[in-house]
């Protein structure tokens, strides 16, 4: 992506554990950027996930067109997808930490939390991650269902 991009963390938890989960996610992210950098094991797992998923990335014509679009949009070398796996395999924990530090800024994070407001709002406010904005789902008229005989 170019410019700001989402970092998506998906953590389904019990409503009464939302605060603790957010605290732990924040702690892990800040640790990775500072006192607890990525370990060799974590980097190996991430590299394996990236490399081993590559073959499935080119299973359809649409996926191949998407890869060609990526090459054009981001100015990638023509052999990018041929050399990608080798480049990923050569990433060190220090390099991964440097990239994380260049992209992640915990002070500018926007947290989106979905859950039972009555159960989680007070504890989320206690975290003091910043202002809390509550978004209500838009009420929508139910759509009629067509039944076929």
N, C-alpha and C positions, 0 to 999 in steps of 0.2 A: 504494500500500500504506500501511497504517498501522503505525507502530512499526518495529522493525528489519526490514530487507528485504535480499534478496541482491543483490549486484552480481556478475553472472556474466560472466567472461571465459573464452572458450574459445580455447585456443591449442594445437592439436596439434603437437607437436614431437618430434624424436628424443629418446630417453631420455637420451642423453649431453649434451643441451643444455637439460635441465630447469632446472638451477640458473641458467644465464644468462638463460633466458626469464623466470623468476620475478624475478630481479634487475631486468630491463628493465621488466617490468610495474610493479613497485614504484617504480622510478625515474620512470616516466612518470606514475603516479598522484600521487606526491609533487610532481613538477614542476608538474603541472596545478593543484595546490593552493597552490603557492608561486612559485618562481622562473621557471617556464615555463608561464604561463597559456595557455588555449586561444587558438588563432589564429583570425583571421577565416575562413580556409579551412576549418579543422576545424569551426567553428560552422556555416558555410554547408552543409557536407556533412551534418552531423547534422540541421540543419533540413530540408534536402531529403529526407533519408531519412524523417523523421517525417511531413512533409506529403505526399510522394508515395505513401506507403504507406496513407494514410487511405482512399481509395476501396475498397481491398481489405478494409478492416476491417469493411465492412458488406455483405458479399456474401451472407450467409445469415441466416435468421430467428434462428438461435442467436446470431450475432454482434450482431444488433440488440438482442436481449434482454440480452446481456452489457453492451452500452453503456448500456442503461436501468438495469441493476443498478449499474453504476459510478456513474451519476448519483445514484442514491439512496444508495448506501453512502458515497460521499465528499462528498455534499452539493454536487454541482456545479450550476451554473446550468442552467436548462432549455435554453438556447441554447449550452451548452458546445461541443458538437461542430460547431456552425455557426461559432463564433468561434475555435475551436482553431487552425486553420491560420494565421489572421492573427496570433494571439498568438505562435505559434511563430516566424513570420517576423520578428517584432519583437524577438526575444531578442538581446541583445548579448553579446559574449564576456565582458564584465565581469559581467553578470547570471549567465551560465552558470557562471563561476568562483565567484561568491558562493554559488550553489546547491550546487555541488560541495563547497565548504568547509563548508556547513551539514550535509551528509549523510555525507561520507566522513571517516573517522578511521583513518589507516593503522596507528595503534597498537592498534586494536581489530579489525583484519581477521582473519578465519579463512580460511586457505588450504586448499583441498581439492585434493590432487594425486593423480592416478591414474596408475599406471605400474608397471613392473617394479621392485619394492622393492630387489632386489639391485643394480640399476643406478643408482637415484636417491636412496636414503635417505641415504647419507653426505653427498652434496653438499647435500641439502636441509637437513640438520642444520647444515652449515657456514654457511648463510645467517643463522642465529640470529634467525629471525622470531618465535621463541617456542617453547614446548614442542611436541614432535612426538608425535602420537598415531597409532599404526598400527592401522588397522581391517582386520580380515580378512573376506573375503567369507564369508557363511554357507554352509556345505556344505548342499547340497540333494540330495535323492534325485532321480534322473532320472525324468521323467514318461514314462509309456508313450505311445507314438505309435500312434494308431489308423489302420490302413491299410484303405482301402476298395477293393474290387474293381470 
